[in-house]
C-alpha cells in the first residue's frame, strides 16, 4: 500500500475539493491492495518502508490496515468563477483495508468514508464513501480475477466536463470486473469483461431544478490483451476492446446518446532495474445510435513511464487519450487527452518530497467547445513514526474553456488549493 498521507491527498482531498480533474476519472478512488483494481508502484513514494510503514493488525490469515486522516486547508476559488470565491476547508477520512496473507490465491477488501466541510460556503460540503472487493484464483500458471466496487461520490462544477451547478452533483458508480490470464510459454492472453453503471441525482443550476437522469448509463466493455515476451521483461502488447454505452433515461424529445465502439492498441511493455515503460498507441472508433450524431474516430494512447536516476529520486510520466461520454445535453461525447509528470524525492528517510505538473484537454463533439486545464503542484510528507505522519501540499490550476453553440459546461478560472493533513495508521 502506498504511503497513506499521499493516498489521502490523491484519493481523498483532490477529487473531493473538485480540482480540475476529469469529470469521472475513477482510478484515484480504487485503492492499492484490492485485486482487480490495484497496480504496482515503482515511484519512491510507493516503496515499502519497514521502519515507518504501519504493520497492520493480524486477524487469522488476514491483515487489517485501519487509517484516519484529519486535514485543514484553503480553496481560493471554490466555484471556479471569475472573480473567485474562497473558502476554508476541514476534511476527515477513515478507511480500512483488509488483505489475505496466503501463499496462493488472494482476497482484498477496502471501505472508506470521506467528509469535506466548506466553512465559508456550507452548501459545497459533501460526504463520499466507497467500498471494493476483489480476489484472485490461481489455476496452475493461470489466474482468474474477480472484483466489484461501489462508489458514492460528488462531481464538482470545477471539474472538466462538469455542469455549472449550484452544489456538487451526487452520483453513484457500480463496477464489476472479470479477467483471466492464460500463459502459453512466451505468449499470455488476458480476456476481460467490465460492466460499469452510473446514476446521477438531480441538482440545480442558478436556482433552477435540473434533473440529471439523462446522464444515467450502463457501460459494458469486453476485450482481449495479448503479451508476447521478446526477451526477459520486454514484451510486445496488443489490446482489442469493444464497448457499448446504454443510456437508461434519455431526456424527453432528445436523441439517444447510446453508442458502441472499438479500441485497438499496440505497443511495448518494458521493465528494467531503474526504469519502466508501457507505451500503447492505436485508434478508437465510436458509432452513435442516433443519426443526429456522426460517427467519431480519434487516435488514442495509454502510456506510463518511470525512471529512477538515483535511488532517492523517481520521475513518472503518464499519457492517456480516449473518447468519453459527455455531461452536456445534446453533446454525445468528447475526446479526452491528459498528460502528467511527477517527480518524487526522498530528501531524508522520513521526509518525502513531490512535485507534479499536468495538462488535460476535452474536445467536445457537435460544436460543444473545448476545455483545457493546466495543473502545477508540490508537496511534502513527514513520517513521524509507524503510526503518524504529516503532509502538506499546494496545487495551482488554470482551466480555460472555449464554448461552442451547445456548450453548458463551466467557464474559465484560476484556482489554488492549500492542504495540511495529519494521518494515523496501525
KACOR-V876627 format. One record per run of one state. SS is the DSSP state (2 for helix, 1 for strand, 0 for the rest). FROM is the first residue (numbers start at 1). TO is the last residue. Records with the same first field share a line. If there is no record, write none. Layout:
# KACOR-V876627
SS = FROM-TO, FROM-TO
This chain:
# KACOR-V876627
0 = 1-3, 17-21, 23-26, 30-43, 47-56, 60-61, 76-86, 101-105, 119-121, 125-125, 140-141, 156-159, 161-162, 164-168, 185-186, 201-202, 206-207, 211-212, 216-216, 232-233, 248-258, 272-274, 289-295, 311-312, 326-332, 349-350, 365-368, 384-387, 404-408, 410-412, 426-426
2 = 4-16, 27-29, 44-46, 122-124, 213-215
1 = 22-22, 57-59, 62-75, 87-100, 106-118, 126-139, 142-155, 160-160, 163-163, 169-184, 187-200, 203-205, 208-210, 217-231, 234-247, 259-271, 275-288, 296-310, 313-325, 333-348, 351-364, 369-383, 388-403, 409-409, 413-425
